[in-house]
Each structure stands twice: as structure tokens, then as C-alpha cells.
């Protein structure tokens, strides 16, 4: 018989619980089924970012050419650059 998973007051409480407990004591993973969560979206956090007006205008021009909102294009650019910067580290390559 597996232990009963407690009710959590918030996500931080649940995160702390699972950091110190083995899920195998609570869940029978042999009964698990594969699932696809196509509607899941990452948690978002708004930030304030000050950019030169000329940079924003150039970003808007690029976004307009690609027919996407400029904020979305900025996220793509940031994501690509982060991946590029982290790739050597993840592959164990020293700069």
C-alpha cells in the first residue's frame, strides 16, 4: 500500500515536499501511462526592460517582416542566444 499524497497549500509547499520525499513511496509508477500535454505552457513572468527606442523600432521592423509580434520575436532571439551560450557548457567544452 502506497502512502497518501498530502494536500499542499501552494506550489512552493509541494516542491519542498517532493524535494525531501521519494515519489516511489507514494506513486506506483508501474501503473503509469504515457501522456501528451500539448496545451501546457511554461510559467511566464513579466519584466520591465528598458531599451533604446531605435532598437525597439528595428525589432518591430524585423517582426513585421516575419509577421509576428515584436515581443514574440524578442523571446525567440533571447531563446536562441541563451541556447548558443549554454551549448558549450552543456557539452563540457571550455571556452
C-alpha positions as CSV (number, residue, x, y, z in Angstrom):
1,X,0.0,0.0,0.0
2,X,1.4,3.4,-1.1
3,X,1.4,6.4,1.2
4,X,-1.3,9.0,0.6
5,X,-0.1,12.2,-1.1
6,X,-0.8,15.2,1.3
7,X,-2.7,18.3,0.2
8,X,-0.5,21.2,-0.4
9,X,-1.3,24.8,0.4
10,X,0.7,26.1,-2.6
11,X,3.3,25.1,-5.3
12,X,6.2,26.0,-3.0
13,X,4.9,23.7,-0.3
14,X,4.6,20.9,-2.8
15,X,8.0,21.5,-4.2
16,X,9.6,21.3,-0.7
17,X,7.7,18.1,0.0
18,X,8.9,16.3,-3.2
19,X,12.5,17.6,-2.6
20,X,12.6,15.6,0.6
21,X,10.4,12.6,-0.2
22,X,10.7,9.7,-2.7
23,X,7.8,9.6,-5.1
24,X,8.0,5.8,-5.3
25,X,6.7,5.7,-1.8
26,X,3.5,7.5,-3.0
27,X,3.0,6.5,-6.6
28,X,3.0,3.1,-8.3
29,X,5.0,4.0,-11.4
30,X,4.3,0.6,-12.9
31,X,0.7,1.7,-13.4
32,X,1.8,4.9,-15.1
33,X,0.7,5.7,-18.7
34,X,2.4,7.9,-21.2
35,X,0.5,11.2,-21.7
36,X,1.0,14.2,-24.0
37,X,0.2,17.6,-22.6
38,X,0.1,19.6,-25.7
39,X,-1.7,22.5,-24.1
40,X,0.8,23.1,-21.4
41,X,2.6,26.5,-21.5
42,X,5.6,27.5,-19.4
43,X,5.0,29.8,-16.5
44,X,5.5,33.4,-17.5
45,X,6.8,36.3,-15.5
46,X,6.6,39.9,-16.7
47,X,9.7,42.0,-16.5
48,X,10.4,45.6,-17.2
49,X,13.2,46.1,-19.8
50,X,14.4,49.5,-20.9
51,X,15.7,49.5,-24.5
52,X,16.6,52.4,-26.8
53,X,13.7,53.5,-28.9
54,X,15.7,52.8,-32.1
55,X,16.3,49.2,-31.0
56,X,12.5,48.7,-30.4
57,X,11.7,50.2,-33.8
58,X,14.3,47.9,-35.5
59,X,12.8,45.0,-33.7
60,X,9.3,46.0,-34.8
61,X,10.5,46.2,-38.4
62,X,12.0,42.7,-38.2
63,X,8.9,41.3,-36.6
64,X,6.7,43.0,-39.2
65,X,8.7,41.2,-42.0
66,X,8.2,37.9,-40.2
67,X,4.5,38.7,-39.4
68,X,4.9,38.1,-35.7
69,X,4.5,40.4,-32.7
70,X,7.8,42.1,-31.7
71,X,7.6,40.7,-28.2
72,X,7.4,37.2,-29.6
73,X,10.4,37.8,-31.9
74,X,12.4,39.1,-28.9
75,X,11.7,35.9,-27.0
76,X,12.9,33.9,-29.9
77,X,16.1,35.9,-30.2
78,X,16.7,35.6,-26.5
79,X,16.0,31.8,-26.5
80,X,18.4,31.3,-29.4
81,X,21.1,33.3,-27.8
82,X,20.7,31.5,-24.4
83,X,20.9,28.1,-26.1
84,X,24.0,29.2,-28.0
85,X,25.7,30.5,-24.8
86,X,24.8,27.4,-22.8
87,X,25.6,24.8,-25.5
88,X,29.4,24.7,-24.9
89,X,28.8,24.4,-21.1
90,X,26.3,21.6,-21.6
91,X,28.7,19.7,-23.9
92,X,31.6,20.1,-21.5
93,X,33.5,22.4,-23.8
94,X,35.6,25.0,-22.1
95,X,35.7,28.4,-23.8
